[in-house]
Amino acid sequence: MKYYSDDGEYVHDLEWWMDTAREIGHPIVVELQKRDTSGDGMWCLAQGEHIYPSDDCGRRCRYYAPKNKVRGCCIQLRSCCVGTGKYYRITEHGSVRFDHD
């Protein structure tokens, strides 16, 4: 499962957010994410941004590396996430509680 915070730019697993809350010394509120199945766009790990893949992705991107080593979907692409509306508060001690607000 992945979580997102309005303070951050990326989604991370719960352990990453727990470590971050301990490190910064104050609570963090995160939202549970689910996989976006609309298929509109993808997340490119190499470029670190939301993209719309196309047939000429291999000609336009220097990071292009097809999964089958010939052509097709790049190994750098991941599904995007959308919020579920379920928020959790992670304390500076690392405990996790459902946030009703």
C-alpha positions in Angstrom: 0.0 0.0 0.0 1.1 3.5 -0.8 0.5 6.8 1.0 0.7 10.4 0.1 1.1 13.6 2.1 0.3 17.1 0.9 3.8 18.1 2.1 5.4 15.6 -0.2 5.7 15.1 -3.9 5.7 11.3 -4.1 3.8 8.3 -2.7 5.7 6.1 -0.3 5.0 3.0 1.8 4.0 3.4 5.4 7.4 2.5 6.8 9.0 5.4 4.8 6.5 7.9 6.3 7.0 6.5 9.8 10.8 7.0 9.5 10.2 10.5 8.2 7.9 11.4 11.1 10.5 10.2 13.6 13.2 12.1 11.7 11.4 15.5 11.6 10.0 15.2 15.1 6.3 16.0 14.4 3.2 14.1 13.2 2.4 13.7 9.5 -1.0 13.1 8.0 -1.0 10.8 5.0 -3.7 9.7 2.6 -4.0 6.0 1.5 -3.6 5.7 -2.2 -5.0 3.1 -4.7 -3.9 2.3 -8.2 -5.4 4.5 -10.9 -7.0 2.2 -13.4 -8.3 4.9 -15.8 -5.2 4.4 -17.9 -4.8 8.0 -18.9 -1.2 8.4 -17.8 1.8 6.7 -16.2 4.5 7.6 -13.7 8.0 7.6 -15.1 10.5 6.5 -12.5 13.5 7.8 -14.6 12.0 11.3 -15.2 10.2 11.5 -11.9 7.0 12.8 -13.4 3.5 12.0 -14.7 3.6 11.3 -18.5 1.4 10.1 -21.3 3.2 7.3 -23.0 3.0 7.1 -26.8 4.3 4.9 -29.6 7.3 7.1 -30.1 8.4 7.0 -26.4 11.5 5.1 -27.4 12.6 7.8 -29.8 11.8 10.7 -27.4 13.2 9.5 -24.1 16.9 8.6 -23.4 15.8 6.4 -20.5 13.6 4.2 -22.6 14.3 0.5 -21.9 11.6 -2.0 -23.2 10.6 -4.8 -20.9 11.1 -7.4 -23.7 14.4 -5.8 -24.7 13.1 -5.1 -28.2 10.1 -2.7 -28.1 7.0 -2.0 -26.1 6.3 -0.9 -22.6 9.3 0.7 -20.8 10.6 -0.7 -17.5 10.5 2.8 -16.1 6.7 3.1 -16.2 4.5 2.6 -13.2 0.8 3.1 -12.6 -0.3 6.4 -11.1 -2.2 6.6 -7.8 -5.3 8.3 -6.7 -6.5 9.1 -3.2 -9.0 7.0 -1.3 -10.1 9.6 1.1 -8.8 7.6 4.1 -6.3 9.6 6.1 -3.9 8.4 8.8 -1.9 10.4 11.4 1.6 9.1 12.0 3.1 10.4 15.2 6.7 11.4 15.8 7.0 8.1 17.7 6.0 6.1 14.7 2.5 5.0 15.8 -0.3 5.2 13.2 -3.9 6.2 13.9 -6.9 6.6 11.6 -7.5 10.4 11.2 -11.2 11.3 11.3 -10.7 14.9 10.2 
